[in-house]
Amino acid sequence: MSQTPPPQPAPPRARAEVDLGALRANVRALRARAPRAALMAVVKSDAYGHGMVPCARAALAAGAGWLGTATPHEALALRAAGIGGRIMCWLWTPGDPWRAGIEADLDMSVSAMWALTEVTAAAREAGRPARVQLKADTGLGRSGCAPADWPALVAAARAAEAEGLIKVTGLWSHFACADEPGHPSIAAQLHVFRDLLDHAEKAGIDPEVRHIANSPATLTLPESHFDLVRTGIAVYGVSPAPELGTPAELGLRPVMTLAASLALVKHVPAGHGVSYGHHYVTGRETTLGLVPLGYADGIPRHASGTGPVLVGGEWRRVAGRVAMDQFVVDLGGQTVDEGSEVLLFGPGDRGEPTAEDWARAAGTIGYEIVTRIGSRVPRVHLDPDPETDPDPESVPEADAETGPAPAGATAR
């Protein structure tokens, strides 16, 4: 007696596939660019939208010696997930959880006296020293201690260190224009950074690491590598700037592929308005395809009329305005079934657009395209690390939101 085959699972509404194998390869490629420096993989903002915990584990497995986050809450979430090793966080505000950071063995950035006061008070309460990294503003004009205030901050930190309240583990800064090769601020910032390092070290500070290089500096400025490089967007295979080259030219591979399933395909006559405001009107009889993603999912409204997708083997553009939950593409009379895959961006292997194509369409940068993808879009992590998934070839149980995941994938 023959058995009826089980029904095939319906394709998900949308998904962001995250290739952890590509991420690990990117980390190895970046380490090769800075062979004498340790590498920090920055996993802030949910790993630039890719899923913080799986990406952190993959980066560590590939040889990253440090992880970096913006907020202490992100860093503490990594510890809560069981991730050890060195984790640095740098965006503190008054009243933030300094004591929890001390007890979690975080490396915590200090840019001003108020922060040093709070972290030393927390160290007294915790009964153990805090790991502190002093940040200098060498010309970016965001966080960091101004050069005029640096001697006082260094002296106070050295006194707190002598009292056993802190250990200064690092001295660091951040570039303003490393993604613009030859910009005069690059050399100027390096000069200021070296001067401030010299002052701190003469005052008795003996840091483990000195660092200023971000992703573009890691790729193009070996003189900026010092003891540690902080790689963010490059870890995820997105070029820090078109001027520096494509991901392939930089030896990187994009990690995220954003896909959706067509929710509706319909024939409409010439002169049919599409989406709010009728900024797009069909010029002839055609077919329209409805993509169930919108600006609530991170699709830029600024890409209305310009955002590219691959559907039915053809590039199409967003027709009319991107709405909160959906947008339309004019299929040009092509008949495509509901449920067919729409590729918004990915590595480009199948002819699909890339995150950089969307960045150009929206007048922004690739960083924003991947980071803004919202929580309604499930991340499906492909090629999990064998050290954290003992059976990477197994098929995970169905996820309540995404349905069954592909073999070798985990969904969150």
C-alpha angles and dihedrals in degrees: 000000000000120000123229109243114244115261116265113249115254114252113259120258089241139337141183109219112207115200105210091182089061090048092053090048090051091052091051091048091050092048088055089055091057104029096163096049132071115245127233117200108209111218100173121140092032090310092308088308096311100104118279104223100045091044093048091053092047092049092051091048089054093054107272106152096197140030123212132204134174101224130041088232090063091049092048090050089057090053090047088055089057098256113150133185129069117336122177126194125185115176105086129163128192111286095022118146100276094154092051088050091052092048090048091053094241123164103234126200121230121193102163145026094259090060093047089050092052096045093048091049089051090049091055090051093046093046092226136085123266123231106236133185116196114220123207125202100226094172111311092100097217123094120344135086116285113243091244090058096041098092092055093047092047092049092050092047091049090052091050089049091051088052090055095244099115142014115213101223098171149017116206151157141181134240123239100200110016088128089064106070113222096014107154093229090068095066091038093054093047090052092051092045093053091049092050091047090052092051093049094047092048087052089059102266110142106186126192092218138021115194143169105146119112125182097292093043091049089055100042112015113060090169088067098055098092109159101327139022122207110215118188122152093019090063087065094050097251117131112244088224136356089236089065094053141265119297090259092051089052093049093251135123125212110248103200129069116186115203138166139181122244108254097194140005120193141166117240133179128245113282094035114147118229126210129331118343093008091253085156122049121179113251094205142001106301148145125263126206123205117217113198097222128093144160090294085065093047101266104145113246085206086069092065107136093007111054111114129222136173114231128158090000093300134102112242133178131227106270111218126333126349106238129205096270107011149020136198133234124198105232093196094235093310113141112226124169124244108260093037115141121261115197112205097177142338140134091311096243093130095040093267123144120265131228087259090057089056091045090056091046091052098038093242141095132280091247091067095047095059098033096053096057102121135232093257087073109077117225113227110198113211126198098017118204112270089222092061098031109045092194107036092168093059121106109241122227116269115279115229092234105033104032121223113353122224118263112282092021135112123200131207 
